[in-house]
């Protein structure tokens, strides 16, 4: 469960950084895009829809993901996808997601 919370926090924080302007501020349109992306990601995690989860990431070997449980770093899209599948396999039923703005 801790992994899920960390994943949500890291995803939200990373998305916020991506959409900030040079002054460190996100426009209302940027904020709406970030919220839509997070909502899409959360829905996919709740339903264990791995293809939908992975659709927000760039395919290929340039993806590097960090976590709080081993492996602490996944290098490449396929490695991260495998880690997410193993995470989903730990739970019966759906997962719950909560993130705060």
Secondary structure as UniProt FT lines:
FT   HELIX           2..18
FT   TURN            22..23
FT   HELIX           28..46
FT   TURN            47..48
FT   HELIX           50..54
FT   TURN            55..56
FT   TURN            61..62
FT   STRAND          64..66
FT   STRAND          73..75
FT   HELIX           77..89
//
